[in-house]
Structure formats: C-alpha cells, structure tokens
C-alpha cells in the first residue's frame, strides 16, 4: 500500500506537468502578447477569448484546439476550433464474483483517463478573427 501512495503522487505530478497554462503560453509568445491591447491581455491571462480575437490570441489564451472543423455559411467559409474538457478525472471500481464455491474480489483505480472527454467550447473564425463563441450550457 505504501508503493501505491508514491505511484499516486507521481501520477499527479506527471499529469500536472503536462498541463500548459495561459502564463506559460504567454511566456512563449511574450512579444506578441505585449503588442496586444490591455483588455485583450487581461482576458488572455484569465484564459478567456472574445469576438474579434485573432487565432494567435486564442492559442495563447486556450492552447491548441482538440479538434478543428470547417463550416460553410451564407457568408462563406468559417473554421471552428473545438476545446474538450480535459480536467482530471478519478474513478474506481470494485467487483466480486463466485464460481464453484470460490469467491474472488477485485478493485481498480484510474486517474486522468480520457473516456469522459466532453466538448465545452467552440471558437468560430471568419475572416481571420473570432466571429462567434459557443459554450456548453449546464443541465
């Protein structure tokens, strides 16, 4: 059981290390970030996007999209960037079975699996700027 604690801690550290933040993306694009208006910088720091943002602004605020889609509208071509919920997930299971008088018990724990990824945000670009932002409504 002692080894499980170390394994769990190591998993958390590796999972956290792979998560880029707006601050880390800003550092990589500092010159571009410094050229943006103050209100844009504030939103990007908070991981938010707005209508009129460029693709670079969205990338710094949210990171690379999980999916890219193409859309044809009466105004022409549009591109949609899809972002999925990649938050940490924790699940466990227990099982019990019997066969010919013998019993067996088992359990399992998972952390950070992708089986529950859900789309949470779509950013639509027309003419090289964000024209619409679609978010998932809570039930």
N, CA, C and O atoms as CSV, one atom per row, in Angstrom:
chain,resi,resn,atom,element,x,y,z
A,1,UNK,N,N,0.822,-1.189,0.000
A,1,UNK,CA,C,0.000,0.000,0.000
A,1,UNK,C,C,0.867,1.254,0.000
A,1,UNK,O,O,0.471,2.284,-0.545
A,2,UNK,N,N,2.046,1.170,0.608
A,2,UNK,CA,C,2.952,2.312,0.652
A,2,UNK,C,C,3.367,2.701,-0.769
A,2,UNK,O,O,3.463,3.888,-1.081
A,3,UNK,N,N,3.614,1.709,-1.631
A,3,UNK,CA,C,4.001,1.985,-3.016
A,3,UNK,C,C,2.882,2.664,-3.787
A,3,UNK,O,O,3.147,3.488,-4.663
A,4,UNK,N,N,1.637,2.331,-3.474
A,4,UNK,CA,C,0.509,2.952,-4.149
A,4,UNK,C,C,0.507,4.454,-3.910
A,4,UNK,O,O,0.222,5.218,-4.832
A,5,UNK,N,N,0.815,4.892,-2.707
A,5,UNK,CA,C,0.854,6.326,-2.400
A,5,UNK,C,C,1.882,7.051,-3.243
A,5,UNK,O,O,1.614,8.137,-3.757
A,6,UNK,N,N,3.068,6.454,-3.389
A,6,UNK,CA,C,4.109,7.069,-4.221
A,6,UNK,C,C,3.697,7.079,-5.688
A,6,UNK,O,O,3.924,8.062,-6.393
A,7,UNK,N,N,3.098,5.996,-6.144
A,7,UNK,CA,C,2.642,5.918,-7.522
A,7,UNK,C,C,1.566,6.965,-7.794
A,7,UNK,O,O,1.575,7.611,-8.842
A,8,UNK,N,N,0.647,7.131,-6.860
A,8,UNK,CA,C,-0.425,8.116,-6.993
A,8,UNK,C,C,0.164,9.522,-7.065
A,8,UNK,O,O,-0.238,10.313,-7.919
A,9,UNK,N,N,1.104,9.845,-6.185
A,9,UNK,CA,C,1.740,11.157,-6.171
A,9,UNK,C,C,2.503,11.407,-7.471
A,9,UNK,O,O,2.423,12.498,-8.036
A,10,UNK,N,N,3.232,10.414,-7.944
A,10,UNK,CA,C,3.976,10.554,-9.200
A,10,UNK,C,C,3.020,10.789,-10.365
A,10,UNK,O,O,3.312,11.593,-11.251
A,11,UNK,N,N,1.881,10.098,-10.375
A,11,UNK,CA,C,0.889,10.293,-11.437
A,11,UNK,C,C,0.356,11.710,-11.425
A,11,UNK,O,O,0.214,12.330,-12.479
A,12,UNK,N,N,0.060,12.227,-10.253
A,12,UNK,CA,C,-0.424,13.602,-10.151
A,12,UNK,C,C,0.608,14.597,-10.666
A,12,UNK,O,O,0.256,15.532,-11.385
A,13,UNK,N,N,1.858,14.413,-10.315
A,13,UNK,CA,C,2.910,15.324,-10.755
A,13,UNK,C,C,3.079,15.277,-12.278
A,13,UNK,O,O,3.221,16.321,-12.915
A,14,UNK,N,N,3.065,14.086,-12.857
A,14,UNK,CA,C,3.181,13.968,-14.309
A,14,UNK,C,C,1.987,14.569,-15.011
A,14,UNK,O,O,2.137,15.218,-16.046
A,15,UNK,N,N,0.795,14.361,-14.462
A,15,UNK,CA,C,-0.411,14.908,-15.058
A,15,UNK,C,C,-0.359,16.428,-15.020
A,15,UNK,O,O,-0.684,17.082,-16.011
A,16,UNK,N,N,0.045,16.998,-13.887
A,16,UNK,CA,C,0.126,18.450,-13.747
A,16,UNK,C,C,1.200,19.051,-14.623
A,16,UNK,O,O,1.031,20.164,-15.121
A,17,UNK,N,N,2.297,18.350,-14.825
A,17,UNK,CA,C,3.391,18.870,-15.646
A,17,UNK,C,C,2.987,18.999,-17.103
A,17,UNK,O,O,3.521,19.847,-17.818
A,18,UNK,N,N,2.056,18.175,-17.553
A,18,UNK,CA,C,1.638,18.226,-18.945
A,18,UNK,C,C,0.598,19.291,-19.240
A,18,UNK,O,O,0.248,19.493,-20.403
A,19,UNK,N,N,0.102,19.965,-18.244
A,19,UNK,CA,C,-0.937,20.953,-18.435
A,19,UNK,C,C,-0.327,22.335,-18.634
A,19,UNK,O,O,0.233,22.909,-17.700
A,20,UNK,N,N,-0.432,22.868,-19.844
A,20,UNK,CA,C,0.065,24.214,-20.106
A,20,UNK,C,C,-0.948,25.223,-19.565
A,20,UNK,O,O,-2.149,24.957,-19.536
A,21,UNK,N,N,-0.458,26.362,-19.146
A,21,UNK,CA,C,-1.311,27.418,-18.610
A,21,UNK,C,C,-1.202,28.643,-19.497
A,21,UNK,O,O,-0.260,28.750,-20.282
A,22,UNK,N,N,-2.158,29.581,-19.390
A,22,UNK,CA,C,-2.006,30.826,-20.146
A,22,UNK,C,C,-0.665,31.501,-19.863
A,22,UNK,O,O,-0.037,32.024,-20.783
A,23,UNK,N,N,-0.215,31.499,-18.605
A,23,UNK,CA,C,1.062,32.135,-18.277
A,23,UNK,C,C,2.227,31.504,-19.032
A,23,UNK,O,O,3.097,32.216,-19.534
A,24,UNK,N,N,2.251,30.168,-19.118
A,24,UNK,CA,C,3.355,29.511,-19.833
A,24,UNK,C,C,3.279,29.807,-21.327
A,24,UNK,O,O,4.310,29.956,-21.983
A,25,UNK,N,N,2.057,29.892,-21.873
A,25,UNK,CA,C,1.915,30.213,-23.294
A,25,UNK,C,C,2.255,31.680,-23.555
A,25,UNK,O,O,2.806,32.004,-24.607
A,26,UNK,N,N,1.934,32.570,-22.615
A,26,UNK,CA,C,2.289,33.984,-22.746
A,26,UNK,C,C,3.800,34.123,-22.808
A,26,UNK,O,O,4.319,34.870,-23.638
A,27,UNK,N,N,4.512,33.414,-21.941
A,27,UNK,CA,C,5.973,33.496,-21.928
A,27,UNK,C,C,6.567,33.110,-23.276
A,27,UNK,O,O,7.549,33.706,-23.718
A,28,UNK,N,N,5.970,32.109,-23.932
A,28,UNK,CA,C,6.477,31.667,-25.228
A,28,UNK,C,C,6.164,32.670,-26.336
A,28,UNK,O,O,6.858,32.705,-27.352
A,29,UNK,N,N,5.137,33.476,-26.150
A,29,UNK,CA,C,4.706,34.454,-27.154
A,29,UNK,C,C,4.746,35.874,-26.583
A,29,UNK,O,O,3.892,36.697,-26.913
A,30,UNK,N,N,5.724,36.161,-25.735
A,30,UNK,CA,C,5.765,37.418,-24.983
A,30,UNK,C,C,5.718,38.658,-25.881
A,30,UNK,O,O,4.995,39.606,-25.572
A,31,UNK,N,N,6.467,38.673,-26.977
A,31,UNK,CA,C,6.493,39.858,-27.852
A,31,UNK,C,C,5.109,40.132,-28.437
A,31,UNK,O,O,4.651,41.275,-28.446
A,32,UNK,N,N,4.452,39.094,-28.921
A,32,UNK,CA,C,3.104,39.276,-29.470
A,32,UNK,C,C,2.143,39.722,-28.377
A,32,UNK,O,O,1.349,40.641,-28.579
A,33,UNK,N,N,2.214,39.068,-27.213
A,33,UNK,CA,C,1.333,39.402,-26.093
A,33,UNK,C,C,1.490,40.873,-25.702
A,33,UNK,O,O,0.499,41.562,-25.462
A,34,UNK,N,N,2.728,41.352,-25.638
A,34,UNK,CA,C,2.988,42.742,-25.249
A,34,UNK,C,C,2.405,43.751,-26.240
A,34,UNK,O,O,2.146,44.898,-25.877
A,35,UNK,N,N,2.199,43.329,-27.487
A,35,UNK,CA,C,1.664,44.237,-28.502
A,35,UNK,C,C,0.132,44.325,-28.479
A,35,UNK,O,O,-0.440,45.196,-29.134
A,36,UNK,N,N,-0.529,43.449,-27.745
A,36,UNK,CA,C,-1.988,43.438,-27.713
A,36,UNK,C,C,-2.506,44.493,-26.752
A,36,UNK,O,O,-1.815,44.856,-25.800
A,37,UNK,N,N,-3.741,45.002,-26.993
A,37,UNK,CA,C,-4.335,45.978,-26.077
A,37,UNK,C,C,-4.494,45.397,-24.660
A,37,UNK,O,O,-4.582,44.182,-24.483
A,38,UNK,N,N,-4.528,46.275,-23.673
A,38,UNK,CA,C,-4.596,45.857,-22.266
A,38,UNK,C,C,-5.813,44.974,-21.981
A,38,UNK,O,O,-5.704,44.007,-21.228
A,39,UNK,N,N,-6.976,45.294,-22.576
A,39,UNK,CA,C,-8.165,44.475,-22.304
A,39,UNK,C,C,-8.014,43.068,-22.873
A,39,UNK,O,O,-8.514,42.109,-22.284
A,40,UNK,N,N,-7.337,42.932,-24.002
A,40,UNK,CA,C,-7.075,41.610,-24.582
A,40,UNK,C,C,-6.096,40.853,-23.687
A,40,UNK,O,O,-6.300,39.672,-23.408
A,41,UNK,N,N,-5.035,41.522,-23.237
A,41,UNK,CA,C,-4.063,40.880,-22.353
A,41,UNK,C,C,-4.735,40.352,-21.089
A,41,UNK,O,O,-4.437,39.246,-20.637
A,42,UNK,N,N,-5.637,41.142,-20.525
A,42,UNK,CA,C,-6.331,40.729,-19.295
A,42,UNK,C,C,-7.164,39.466,-19.534
A,42,UNK,O,O,-7.145,38.545,-18.717
A,43,UNK,N,N,-7.890,39.426,-20.647
A,43,UNK,CA,C,-8.707,38.246,-20.957
A,43,UNK,C,C,-7.835,37.018,-21.224
A,43,UNK,O,O,-8.138,35.922,-20.754
A,44,UNK,N,N,-6.759,37.208,-21.976
A,44,UNK,CA,C,-5.870,36.092,-22.290
A,44,UNK,C,C,-5.247,35.540,-21.013
A,44,UNK,O,O,-5.164,34.323,-20.847
A,45,UNK,N,N,-4.809,36.414,-20.110
A,45,UNK,CA,C,-4.250,35.957,-18.823
A,45,UNK,C,C,-5.253,35.107,-18.049
A,45,UNK,O,O,-4.875,34.162,-17.357
A,46,UNK,N,N,-6.540,35.452,-18.171
A,46,UNK,CA,C,-7.594,34.721,-17.468
A,46,UNK,C,C,-8.043,33.471,-18.231
A,46,UNK,O,O,-8.923,32.746,-17.766
A,47,UNK,N,N,-7.442,33.215,-19.403
A,47,UNK,CA,C,-7.834,32.045,-20.187
A,47,UNK,C,C,-9.174,32.225,-20.874
A,47,UNK,O,O,-9.895,31.252,-21.096
A,48,UNK,N,N,-9.514,33.462,-21.212
A,48,UNK,CA,C,-10.789,33.782,-21.867
A,48,UNK,C,C,-10.526,34.286,-23.275
A,48,UNK,O,O,-9.442,34.791,-23.567
A,49,UNK,N,N,-11.517,34.151,-24.148
A,49,UNK,CA,C,-11.438,34.682,-25.501
A,49,UNK,C,C,-12.657,35.546,-25.764
A,49,UNK,O,O,-13.644,35.487,-25.031
A,50,UNK,N,N,-12.581,36.357,-26.829
A,50,UNK,CA,C,-13.690,37.248,-27.146
A,50,UNK,C,C,-13.794,37.396,-28.658
A,50,UNK,O,O,-12.846,37.108,-29.389
A,51,UNK,N,N,-14.945,37.845,-29.111
A,51,UNK,CA,C,-15.161,38.124,-30.518
A,51,UNK,C,C,-14.132,39.168,-30.954
A,51,UNK,O,O,-13.890,40.147,-30.248
A,52,UNK,N,N,-13.532,38.947,-32.125
A,52,UNK,CA,C,-12.522,39.846,-32.648
A,52,UNK,C,C,-11.096,39.379,-32.393
A,52,UNK,O,O,-10.158,39.926,-32.973
A,53,UNK,N,N,-10.917,38.379,-31.536
A,53,UNK,CA,C,-9.571,37.848,-31.264
A,53,UNK,C,C,-9.017,37.192,-32.533
A,53,UNK,O,O,-9.772,36.669,-33.353
A,54,UNK,N,N,-7.699,37.226,-32.680
A,54,UNK,CA,C,-7.018,36.527,-33.769
A,54,UNK,C,C,-6.734,35.084,-33.339
A,54,UNK,O,O,-6.822,34.769,-32.152
A,55,UNK,N,N,-6.399,34.214,-34.278
A,55,UNK,CA,C,-6.032,32.844,-33.901
A,55,UNK,C,C,-4.875,32.801,-32.894
A,55,UNK,O,O,-4.883,31.966,-31.990
A,56,UNK,N,N,-3.888,33.683,-33.035
A,56,UNK,CA,C,-2.773,33.698,-32.081
A,56,UNK,C,C,-3.241,34.033,-30.674
A,56,UNK,O,O,-2.777,33.431,-29.706
A,57,UNK,N,N,-4.155,34.985,-30.552
A,57,UNK,CA,C,-4.685,35.352,-29.230
A,57,UNK,C,C,-5.411,34.173,-28.594
A,57,UNK,O,O,-5.279,33.924,-27.395
A,58,UNK,N,N,-6.177,33.452,-29.404
A,58,UNK,CA,C,-6.922,32.294,-28.897
A,58,UNK,C,C,-5.951,31.186,-28.478
A,58,UNK,O,O,-6.136,30.563,-27.432
A,59,UNK,N,N,-4.922,30.940,-29.287
A,59,UNK,CA,C,-3.938,29.910,-28.938
A,59,UNK,C,C,-3.248,30.216,-27.616
A,59,UNK,O,O,-3.032,29.314,-26.807
A,60,UNK,N,N,-2.901,31.474,-27.388
A,60,UNK,CA,C,-2.230,31.826,-26.137
A,60,UNK,C,C,-3.205,31.692,-24.971
A,60,UNK,O,O,-2.816,31.228,-23.900
A,61,UNK,N,N,-4.450,32.084,-25.156
A,61,UNK,CA,C,-5.439,32.013,-24.071
A,61,UNK,C,C,-5.847,30.581,-23.744
A,61,UNK,O,O,-5.962,30.217,-22.574
A,62,UNK,N,N,-6.067,29.763,-24.783
A,62,UNK,CA,C,-6.662,28.432,-24.576
A,62,UNK,C,C,-5.763,27.268,-24.958
A,62,UNK,O,O,-6.040,26.132,-24.573
A,63,UNK,N,N,-4.708,27.517,-25.694
A,63,UNK,CA,C,-3.868,26.434,-26.184
A,63,UNK,C,C,-4.365,25.950,-27.534
A,63,UNK,O,O,-5.289,26.518,-28.115
A,64,UNK,N,N,-3.740,24.898,-28.016
A,64,UNK,CA,C,-4.128,24.315,-29.299
A,64,UNK,C,C,-5.500,23.660,-29.162
A,64,UNK,O,O,-5.803,23.062,-28.130
A,65,UNK,N,N,-6.328,23.769,-30.200
A,65,UNK,CA,C,-7.650,23.120,-30.124
A,65,UNK,C,C,-7.517,21.609,-30.162
A,65,UNK,O,O,-6.538,21.067,-30.675
A,66,UNK,N,N,-8.515,20.942,-29.613
A,66,UNK,CA,C,-8.548,19.485,-29.651
A,66,UNK,C,C,-9.033,18.976,-31.005
A,66,UNK,O,O,-8.708,17.862,-31.417
A,67,UNK,N,N,-9.813,19.805,-31.687
A,67,UNK,CA,C,-10.361,19.464,-32.996
A,67,UNK,C,C,-10.511,20.743,-33.805
A,67,UNK,O,O,-10.783,21.801,-33.238
A,68,UNK,N,N,-10.340,20.668,-35.107
A,68,UNK,CA,C,-10.582,21.799,-36.000
A,68,UNK,C,C,-11.634,21.373,-37.005
A,68,UNK,O,O,-11.542,20.302,-37.605
A,69,UNK,N,N,-12.649,22.235,-37.184
A,69,UNK,CA,C,-13.743,21.911,-38.094
A,69,UNK,C,C,-13.875,23.010,-39.140
A,69,UNK,O,O,-13.468,24.150,-38.915
A,70,UNK,N,N,-14.439,22.659,-40.266
A,70,UNK,CA,C,-14.707,23.615,-41.326
A,70,UNK,C,C,-16.209,23.819,-41.411
A,70,UNK,O,O,-16.979,22.870,-41.261
A,71,UNK,N,N,-16.627,25.056,-41.650
A,71,UNK,CA,C,-18.055,25.364,-41.736
A,71,UNK,C,C,-18.282,26.241,-42.965
A,71,UNK,O,O,-17.522,27.173,-43.224
A,72,UNK,N,N,-19.328,25.934,-43.710
A,72,UNK,CA,C,-19.719,26.768,-44.836
A,72,UNK,C,C,-21.024,27.458,-44.469
A,72,UNK,O,O,-22.008,26.808,-44.115
A,73,UNK,N,N,-21.019,28.786,-44.559
A,73,UNK,CA,C,-22.212,29.569,-44.243
A,73,UNK,C,C,-22.575,30.437,-45.441
A,73,UNK,O,O,-21.873,30.436,-46.453
A,74,UNK,N,N,-23.668,31.173,-45.324
A,74,UNK,CA,C,-24.044,32.079,-46.400
A,74,UNK,C,C,-23.034,33.220,-46.553
A,74,UNK,O,O,-23.034,33.916,-47.568
A,75,UNK,N,N,-22.187,33.410,-45.563
A,75,UNK,CA,C,-21.138,34.441,-45.628
A,75,UNK,C,C,-19.824,33.866,-46.146
A,75,UNK,O,O,-18.869,34.618,-46.342
A,76,UNK,N,N,-19.747,32.562,-46.372
A,76,UNK,CA,C,-18.522,31.939,-46.864
A,76,UNK,C,C,-18.011,30.876,-45.920
A,76,UNK,O,O,-18.770,30.278,-45.157
A,77,UNK,N,N,-16.717,30.651,-45.983
A,77,UNK,CA,C,-16.077,29.623,-45.174
A,77,UNK,C,C,-15.767,30.144,-43.766
A,77,UNK,O,O,-15.418,31.308,-43.572
A,78,UNK,N,N,-15.903,29.254,-42.812
A,78,UNK,CA,C,-15.541,29.542,-41.425
A,78,UNK,C,C,-14.795,28.331,-40.886
A,78,UNK,O,O,-14.914,27.222,-41.408
A,79,UNK,N,N,-14.030,28.567,-39.838
A,79,UNK,CA,C,-13.291,27.484,-39.193
A,79,UNK,C,C,-13.680,27.461,-37.730
A,79,UNK,O,O,-13.790,28.506,-37.089
A,80,UNK,N,N,-13.888,26.266,-37.206
A,80,UNK,CA,C,-14.232,26.117,-35.795
A,80,UNK,C,C,-13.166,25.357,-35.039
A,80,UNK,O,O,-12.721,24.292,-35.466
A,81,UNK,N,N,-12.764,25.913,-33.915
A,81,UNK,CA,C,-11.820,25.229,-33.031
A,81,UNK,C,C,-12.609,24.687,-31.859
A,81,UNK,O,O,-13.359,25.421,-31.215
A,82,UNK,N,N,-12.445,23.414,-31.581
A,82,UNK,CA,C,-13.190,22.744,-30.525
A,82,UNK,C,C,-12.251,22.443,-29.362
A,82,UNK,O,O,-11.153,21.920,-29.552
A,83,UNK,N,N,-12.697,22.782,-28.161
A,83,UNK,CA,C,-11.945,22.508,-26.937
A,83,UNK,C,C,-12.759,21.556,-26.075
A,83,UNK,O,O,-13.957,21.745,-25.865
A,84,UNK,N,N,-12.075,20.524,-25.580
A,84,UNK,CA,C,-12.721,19.493,-24.781
A,84,UNK,C,C,-12.387,19.684,-23.312
A,84,UNK,O,O,-11.364,20.275,-22.969
A,85,UNK,N,N,-13.258,19.178,-22.447
A,85,UNK,CA,C,-12.996,19.174,-21.006
A,85,UNK,C,C,-11.950,18.110,-20.742
A,85,UNK,O,O,-12.203,16.918,-20.915
A,86,UNK,N,N,-10.793,18.541,-20.328
A,86,UNK,CA,C,-9.694,17.602,-20.063
A,86,UNK,C,C,-9.335,17.597,-18.584
A,86,UNK,O,O,-8.234,17.195,-18.208
A,87,UNK,N,N,-10.258,18.041,-17.752
A,87,UNK,CA,C,-9.990,18.087,-16.319
A,87,UNK,C,C,-9.676,16.721,-15.751
A,87,UNK,O,O,-10.044,15.698,-16.328
A,88,UNK,N,N,-8.995,16.705,-14.619
A,88,UNK,CA,C,-8.657,15.410,-14.012
A,88,UNK,C,C,-9.919,14.640,-13.644
A,88,UNK,O,O,-10.897,15.198,-13.146
A,89,UNK,N,N,-9.860,13.379,-13.901
A,89,UNK,CA,C,-10.989,12.507,-13.580
A,89,UNK,C,C,-10.477,11.368,-12.711
A,89,UNK,O,O,-9.380,10.854,-12.927
A,90,UNK,N,N,-11.256,10.993,-11.758
A,90,UNK,CA,C,-10.883,9.935,-10.838
A,90,UNK,C,C,-12.035,8.958,-10.786
A,90,UNK,O,O,-13.185,9.354,-10.597
A,91,UNK,N,N,-11.737,7.707,-10.950
A,91,UNK,CA,C,-12.791,6.705,-10.830
A,91,UNK,C,C,-12.219,5.447,-10.191
A,91,UNK,O,O,-11.017,5.188,-10.245
A,92,UNK,N,N,-13.100,4.684,-9.594
A,92,UNK,CA,C,-12.673,3.419,-9.010
A,92,UNK,C,C,-13.797,2.420,-9.175
A,92,UNK,O,O,-14.957,2.789,-9.358
A,93,UNK,N,N,-13.440,1.170,-9.108
A,93,UNK,CA,C,-14.438,0.122,-9.226
A,93,UNK,C,C,-14.105,-1.047,-8.323
A,93,UNK,O,O,-12.941,-1.341,-8.049
A,94,UNK,N,N,-15.135,-1.689,-7.880
A,94,UNK,CA,C,-14.988,-2.881,-7.042
A,94,UNK,C,C,-15.835,-3.988,-7.649
A,94,UNK,O,O,-16.907,-3.735,-8.200
A,95,UNK,N,N,-15.354,-5.189,-7.545
A,95,UNK,CA,C,-16.114,-6.303,-8.093
A,95,UNK,C,C,-16.000,-7.535,-7.215
A,95,UNK,O,O,-15.039,-7.702,-6.465
A,96,UNK,N,N,-16.991,-8.383,-7.325
A,96,UNK,CA,C,-16.991,-9.619,-6.557
A,96,UNK,C,C,-17.645,-10.688,-7.424
A,96,UNK,O,O,-18.620,-10.421,-8.126
A,97,UNK,N,N,-17.110,-11.873,-7.369
A,97,UNK,CA,C,-17.698,-12.954,-8.137
A,97,UNK,C,C,-17.502,-14.292,-7.433
A,97,UNK,O,O,-16.597,-14.453,-6.614
A,98,UNK,N,N,-18.356,-15.236,-7.762
A,98,UNK,CA,C,-18.217,-16.577,-7.210
A,98,UNK,C,C,-18.350,-17.586,-8.342
A,98,UNK,O,O,-19.071,-17.378,-9.318
A,99,UNK,N,N,-17.634,-18.671,-8.174
A,99,UNK,CA,C,-17.733,-19.753,-9.154
A,99,UNK,C,C,-17.348,-21.056,-8.476
A,99,UNK,O,O,-16.252,-21.165,-7.926
A,100,UNK,N,N,-18.216,-22.029,-8.505
A,100,UNK,CA,C,-17.976,-23.349,-7.934
A,100,UNK,C,C,-17.483,-23.282,-6.489
A,100,UNK,O,O,-16.540,-23.971,-6.103
A,101,UNK,N,N,-18.134,-22.450,-5.717
A,101,UNK,CA,C,-17.809,-22.373,-4.302
A,101,UNK,C,C,-16.648,-21.461,-3.953
A,101,UNK,O,O,-16.359,-21.284,-2.770
A,102,UNK,N,N,-15.977,-20.881,-4.918
A,102,UNK,CA,C,-14.867,-19.958,-4.654
A,102,UNK,C,C,-15.341,-18.526,-4.870
A,102,UNK,O,O,-16.176,-18.250,-5.731
A,103,UNK,N,N,-14.793,-17.639,-4.077
A,103,UNK,CA,C,-15.119,-16.217,-4.220
A,103,UNK,C,C,-13.878,-15.447,-4.650
A,103,UNK,O,O,-12.751,-15.803,-4.303
A,104,UNK,N,N,-14.107,-14.404,-5.398
A,104,UNK,CA,C,-12.999,-13.540,-5.823
A,104,UNK,C,C,-13.435,-12.094,-5.673
A,104,UNK,O,O,-14.595,-11.754,-5.909
A,105,UNK,N,N,-12.506,-11.259,-5.281
A,105,UNK,CA,C,-12.756,-9.841,-5.116
A,105,UNK,C,C,-11.691,-9.080,-5.893
A,105,UNK,O,O,-10.542,-9.515,-5.971
A,106,UNK,N,N,-12.073,-7.950,-6.465
A,106,UNK,CA,C,-11.107,-7.149,-7.219
A,106,UNK,C,C,-11.474,-5.682,-7.118
A,106,UNK,O,O,-12.617,-5.335,-6.821
A,107,UNK,N,N,-10.513,-4.841,-7.362
A,107,UNK,CA,C,-10.750,-3.405,-7.362
A,107,UNK,C,C,-9.794,-2.733,-8.318
A,107,UNK,O,O,-8.753,-3.288,-8.669
A,108,UNK,N,N,-10.149,-1.546,-8.733
A,108,UNK,CA,C,-9.280,-0.807,-9.645
A,108,UNK,C,C,-9.478,0.687,-9.454
A,108,UNK,O,O,-10.550,1.141,-9.055
A,109,UNK,N,N,-8.434,1.436,-9.744
A,109,UNK,CA,C,-8.471,2.893,-9.638
A,109,UNK,C,C,-7.855,3.472,-10.900
A,109,UNK,O,O,-6.825,2.986,-11.367
A,110,UNK,N,N,-8.478,4.513,-11.458
A,110,UNK,CA,C,-7.902,5.213,-12.596
A,110,UNK,C,C,-7.872,6.696,-12.288
A,110,UNK,O,O,-8.698,7.205,-11.530
A,111,UNK,N,N,-6.914,7.378,-12.882
A,111,UNK,CA,C,-6.776,8.817,-12.710
A,111,UNK,C,C,-6.409,9.418,-14.054
A,111,UNK,O,O,-5.446,8.989,-14.690
A,112,UNK,N,N,-7.178,10.415,-14.489
A,112,UNK,CA,C,-6.830,11.148,-15.693
A,112,UNK,C,C,-7.097,10.428,-16.994
A,112,UNK,O,O,-6.462,10.735,-18.003
A,113,UNK,N,N,-8.013,9.485,-17.006
A,113,UNK,CA,C,-8.309,8.808,-18.266
A,113,UNK,C,C,-9.176,9.720,-19.134
A,113,UNK,O,O,-9.806,10.653,-18.636
A,114,UNK,N,N,-9.200,9.439,-20.431
A,114,UNK,CA,C,-9.901,10.311,-21.372
A,114,UNK,C,C,-11.283,9.810,-21.758
A,114,UNK,O,O,-11.881,10.348,-22.690
A,115,UNK,N,N,-11.792,8.839,-21.105
A,115,UNK,CA,C,-13.047,8.257,-21.553
A,115,UNK,C,C,-14.228,9.191,-21.409
A,115,UNK,O,O,-15.274,8.942,-22.009
A,116,UNK,N,N,-14.100,10.282,-20.618
A,116,UNK,CA,C,-15.231,11.181,-20.420
A,116,UNK,C,C,-15.000,12.558,-21.029
A,116,UNK,O,O,-15.657,13.517,-20.626
A,117,UNK,N,N,-14.082,12.684,-21.989
A,117,UNK,CA,C,-13.866,13.985,-22.613
A,117,UNK,C,C,-15.182,14.504,-23.173
A,117,UNK,O,O,-15.939,13.770,-23.807
A,118,UNK,N,N,-15.435,15.767,-22.930
A,118,UNK,CA,C,-16.647,16.378,-23.437
A,118,UNK,C,C,-16.318,17.727,-24.032
A,118,UNK,O,O,-15.480,18.463,-23.511
A,119,UNK,N,N,-16.981,18.045,-25.123
A,119,UNK,CA,C,-16.792,19.339,-25.752
A,119,UNK,C,C,-17.368,20.422,-24.852
A,119,UNK,O,O,-18.513,20.325,-24.410
A,120,UNK,N,N,-16.574,21.455,-24.581
A,120,UNK,CA,C,-17.040,22.547,-23.723
A,120,UNK,C,C,-17.038,23.903,-24.414
A,120,UNK,O,O,-17.719,24.827,-23.970
A,121,UNK,N,N,-16.270,24.030,-25.511
A,121,UNK,CA,C,-16.146,25.338,-26.144
A,121,UNK,C,C,-15.828,25.186,-27.620
A,121,UNK,O,O,-15.019,24.344,-28.011
A,122,UNK,N,N,-16.476,26.012,-28.438
A,122,UNK,CA,C,-16.150,26.128,-29.857
A,122,UNK,C,C,-15.878,27.592,-30.144
A,122,UNK,O,O,-16.637,28.472,-29.739
A,123,UNK,N,N,-14.795,27.837,-30.842
A,123,UNK,CA,C,-14.441,29.188,-31.254
A,123,UNK,C,C,-14.515,29.211,-32.770
A,123,UNK,O,O,-13.821,28.443,-33.438
A,124,UNK,N,N,-15.356,30.092,-33.325
A,124,UNK,CA,C,-15.585,30.162,-34.765
A,124,UNK,C,C,-14.839,31.372,-35.338
A,124,UNK,O,O,-14.973,32.492,-34.846
A,125,UNK,N,N,-14.053,31.119,-36.386
A,125,UNK,CA,C,-13.292,32.168,-37.062
A,125,UNK,C,C,-13.878,32.438,-38.439
A,125,UNK,O,O,-14.144,31.510,-39.203
A,126,UNK,N,N,-14.072,33.695,-38.744
A,126,UNK,CA,C,-14.432,34.123,-40.092
A,126,UNK,C,C,-13.541,35.313,-40.419
A,126,UNK,O,O,-13.418,36.240,-39.619
A,127,UNK,N,N,-12.924,35.286,-41.586
A,127,UNK,CA,C,-12.053,36.375,-41.983
A,127,UNK,C,C,-10.852,36.563,-41.072
A,127,UNK,O,O,-10.351,37.679,-40.933
A,128,UNK,N,N,-10.380,35.483,-40.446
A,128,UNK,CA,C,-9.193,35.551,-39.614
A,128,UNK,C,C,-9.403,36.085,-38.210
A,128,UNK,O,O,-8.434,36.347,-37.497
A,129,UNK,N,N,-10.661,36.252,-37.800
A,129,UNK,CA,C,-10.957,36.733,-36.444
A,129,UNK,C,C,-12.115,35.926,-35.860
A,129,UNK,O,O,-12.924,35.360,-36.594
A,130,UNK,N,N,-12.180,35.883,-34.529
A,130,UNK,CA,C,-13.280,35.179,-33.872
A,130,UNK,C,C,-14.577,35.911,-34.179
A,130,UNK,O,O,-14.712,37.108,-33.926
A,131,UNK,N,N,-15.533,35.161,-34.734
A,131,UNK,CA,C,-16.852,35.738,-35.034
A,131,UNK,C,C,-17.933,35.219,-34.090
A,131,UNK,O,O,-18.995,35.827,-33.953
A,132,UNK,N,N,-17.654,34.089,-33.441
A,132,UNK,CA,C,-18.633,33.513,-32.516
A,132,UNK,C,C,-17.929,32.584,-31.536
A,132,UNK,O,O,-16.900,31.982,-31.843
A,133,UNK,N,N,-18.515,32.488,-30.349
A,133,UNK,CA,C,-18.020,31.586,-29.311
A,133,UNK,C,C,-19.218,30.787,-28.831
A,133,UNK,O,O,-20.223,31.355,-28.405
A,134,UNK,N,N,-19.110,29.484,-28.899
A,134,UNK,CA,C,-20.187,28.600,-28.454
A,134,UNK,C,C,-19.730,27.864,-27.209
A,134,UNK,O,O,-18.647,27.279,-27.197
A,135,UNK,N,N,-20.543,27.887,-26.161
A,135,UNK,CA,C,-20.212,27.172,-24.941
A,135,UNK,C,C,-21.327,26.198,-24.600
A,135,UNK,O,O,-22.483,26.400,-24.974
A,136,UNK,N,N,-20.971,25.153,-23.894
A,136,UNK,CA,C,-21.951,24.160,-23.465
A,136,UNK,C,C,-22.751,24.719,-22.306
A,136,UNK,O,O,-22.184,25.275,-21.366
A,137,UNK,N,N,-24.049,24.579,-22.366
A,137,UNK,CA,C,-24.910,25.011,-21.271
A,137,UNK,C,C,-24.964,23.931,-20.205
A,137,UNK,O,O,-24.957,22.739,-20.513
A,138,UNK,N,N,-25.016,24.348,-18.970
A,138,UNK,CA,C,-25.179,23.390,-17.876
A,138,UNK,C,C,-26.589,22.870,-17.882
A,138,UNK,O,O,-27.533,23.576,-18.237
A,139,UNK,N,N,-26.720,21.604,-17.479
A,139,UNK,CA,C,-28.059,20.990,-17.445
A,139,UNK,C,C,-28.809,21.420,-16.227
A,139,UNK,O,O,-29.951,21.006,-16.027
